[in-house]
Amino acid sequence: MSDSTAALPWLVIRQDDNGNRYRVGRYATQGEAQKIADKLDEHGHKQLYWVEQVGQSTRP
């Protein structure tokens, strides 16, 4: 595990309506990442946003 992975282990992931996934950002805490995902999700677009820890994908 690299130093950046250890320091920023939480990812915000976006999936668009075509199923394409993109990493939005990396964060130090789960709470910080969730706050960003929630704020982005408030826009009401078709994209999905979620938080996952580096190395642990929770979405299909």
C-alpha positions as CSV (number, residue, x, y, z in Angstrom):
1,M,0.0,0.0,0.0
2,S,1.4,3.4,-1.0
3,D,1.6,6.4,1.4
4,S,-1.2,8.2,-0.5
5,T,-3.5,5.1,-0.3
6,A,-2.9,4.9,3.5
7,A,-3.5,8.6,4.0
8,L,-6.6,8.8,1.7
9,P,-8.3,5.4,1.9
10,W,-11.9,6.5,1.1
11,L,-13.1,7.0,-2.4
12,V,-16.2,8.8,-3.8
13,I,-17.3,7.0,-7.0
14,R,-19.7,8.2,-9.6
15,Q,-21.6,6.0,-12.0
16,D,-23.4,7.6,-14.9
17,D,-26.6,6.4,-16.6
18,N,-24.5,4.4,-19.1
19,G,-22.8,2.4,-16.3
20,N,-19.4,4.2,-16.6
21,R,-17.7,4.7,-13.3
22,Y,-15.3,7.5,-12.3
23,R,-13.4,8.2,-9.2
24,V,-14.5,11.7,-8.0
25,G,-11.9,12.0,-5.2
26,R,-10.0,10.4,-2.3
27,Y,-10.5,11.4,1.3
28,A,-9.0,10.7,4.7
29,T,-12.2,9.7,6.5
30,Q,-15.4,7.9,5.6
31,G,-17.4,10.8,7.0
32,E,-15.7,13.3,4.8
33,A,-16.2,11.2,1.7
34,Q,-19.8,10.6,2.5
35,K,-20.4,14.3,2.9
36,I,-19.1,14.9,-0.6
37,A,-21.1,12.0,-2.0
38,D,-24.3,13.3,-0.4
39,K,-23.7,16.8,-1.6
40,L,-23.2,15.6,-5.2
41,D,-26.2,13.3,-5.0
42,E,-28.5,16.3,-4.0
43,H,-28.2,17.6,-7.6
44,G,-30.9,15.0,-8.6
45,H,-29.1,13.9,-11.8
46,K,-29.2,10.3,-13.0
47,Q,-25.7,9.6,-11.7
48,L,-25.1,7.5,-8.6
49,Y,-22.6,8.4,-6.0
50,W,-21.2,6.2,-3.3
51,V,-18.3,5.8,-0.9
52,E,-15.9,2.8,-0.8
53,Q,-12.7,2.0,0.9
54,V,-9.6,1.5,-1.3
55,G,-9.4,-2.2,-2.3
56,Q,-13.1,-2.9,-1.3
57,S,-15.5,-2.5,-4.1
58,T,-19.1,-2.7,-2.9
59,R,-20.9,-2.1,-6.2
60,P,-21.3,-4.6,-9.1
